[in-house]
Amino acid sequence: MKGTVDEMPYTVDVLEGGTALSDVIDNHIYEQTLAQKNAFFVADLGVILSQHVRWRTHMSEIRPFYPVRCNSSSAVIELLAALGCGFICANKYEVELIKGFGSSSEDIILGGMCKQLSLIKYAAKSGVDLLLCDNETELRKIARCHPKARLLLQVAVDPSVEGEELAMAFGSTLKDCRRLLECAKELELQVVGAKFHVPSCCQDPEMFVHTVSDARCVFDMGEELGFRMNMLDIGGGFSCSDAQLEKVHAALRPMLDMYFPPSCGVSLLAEPGSYYVSSAFTLAVNVIAKKVVARDRKDQGHNAVCGSDEPEFLYYMNDGVYGSFAYKLLEESIPAPTVHKPVPPEEPLFSSSLWGPSMDGLDQVVESCLLPELSTGDWLLFSNTGANSLGATTCDELKPPVYNMISASDWYEMQDLGISLDTSMKHFSLVPYSLPSGPPAAAVSTPA
């Protein structure tokens, strides 16, 4: 399978001197302009390192467990493993990927609330003992196929805290937890703690406060039934913002000190996914076609605006919602991209919409934005595209290539943290990056 550890090592460009991320993007766009004009990602691994340093600064007592489905790029997985992160895996491929980079079974939590029997049997065989569960049917499957498993009950966050948009909460209700604990006791299963699902759309740090108080209730019920409750997973919901992390920590710290002080021996976990990878990735896509429509007509639901003589442009790109922009299904909108070619300040802007290559009415990436008039062959750059665009379940043959880079200063900082090629980063192949002698990509714009 493409992308497995057996096909390593992989290349990481080390940027020295005054070379910047934009130079790397320019170079790859120039190469693609001369070739097939394929979409591609550029990953700055130094951003992931910086996010981890921030996590250690603000949340040092909480160990991060990274959800592999968020981004399974090999460089991301190996770097996070070297930094000491655990991993949330949803299938056999993800477990094999993580173990292939040297992580032990103890560093893996098998997620998913509805697991196939074959997956539970595989977990038992491979030594992955920590599993999530939120219903009685799953408890009985685990008791039959993996009786030595250690279970975290996934508990739903109270939707009333954040509003009606969270009404479709994941996990068991707090009210049903006692019934599940009693069922686990009857099946002679071992429940060791609880996990709360905080949605990525969460903007209120108070959501985390409620999870801690609810967790104390679950722990009390479990201990009353004789379980040794020693693990709390506060879930995800972390953005890539340093300010949000500070607010969450400020809200969490008093509650953790009150209900789960260090003396109680409870291990604290969290699941920062997009926090680590979103801002580390930039996606470059090529305009492959365009249409011009009058803004005073309705064009097959393409949201043309009435009452203006200016044209509206529909641009079709070589990647869309059925590819790298699948994360649009998880977000309300995708911000407008930047145009790669130089654009004079006086250049007029036009109402535009951006579409994937399928010509499907659902394959709309950006509904409406203002852009200068583009030509086929022009390039657009989407930032913050590292989350949910390179998951392990995506067909590897359809994934755009990822060009990994790191600045020399970030690489030295990694070494200061004890990370080296000989030990924890065995699959990295570092290559000093040098700018090509050809023309800069920003100056190249040829018809598709």
Number of C-alpha atoms within 10 A of each C-alpha: 10 9 15 14 18 11 10 13 15 15 15 20 20 20 23 14 10 7 14 13 15 11 18 22 22 20 19 19 27 21 16 16 21 12 9 9 22 16 23 23 26 23 27 23 22 19 19 21 22 16 19 20 15 16 22 14 11 16 20 11 14 17 19 27 25 26 24 26 22 22 24 24 21 22 22 20 20 24 20 20 23 20 18 15 19 25 28 26 24 20 21 15 13 22 23 15 22 25 16 14 20 14 21 14 19 12 17 26 25 26 19 16 18 13 18 13 15 11 15 24 16 17 24 18 12 14 14 22 20 23 25 26 26 25 19 14 13 17 21 16 17 25 18 14 18 22 17 16 22 19 26 25 26 27 26 22 27 18 14 11 12 16 9 9 10 18 13 10 16 17 20 18 15 17 10 12 22 16 13 21 24 14 16 21 16 9 15 12 21 21 28 21 25 28 26 26 21 23 16 17 15 16 14 15 19 15 22 24 21 15 26 21 15 18 23 17 16 22 21 13 17 23 17 10 14 13 19 15 22 17 19 25 25 22 23 24 24 24 20 19 12 14 10 15 19 17 14 21 18 15 17 21 15 13 17 17 11 11 14 21 13 12 7 9 11 16 16 17 19 23 26 23 28 24 25 26 26 23 21 27 24 21 25 26 27 26 25 20 19 17 11 11 16 17 19 15 14 13 12 8 7 15 15 23 17 11 10 12 9 13 17 23 25 21 24 25 24 18 28 23 20 19 19 25 21 19 21 19 10 10 10 9 13 17 14 20 19 13 17 22 16 9 12 8 6 7 10 11 11 17 19 24 23 22 25 26 20 16 11 11 11 12 21 23 24 19 17 22 15 15 19 16 16 19 17 17 19 24 26 20 19 17 20 16 24 28 24 24 25 26 20 21 14 18 12 14 10 11 17 19 14 18 19 23 25 23 23 16 14 18 20 13 15 18 12 10 12 12 17 16 12 9 10 18 18 14 20 20 14 17 12 13 17 14 12 11 7 9 11 16 22 19 12 18 17 11 11 14
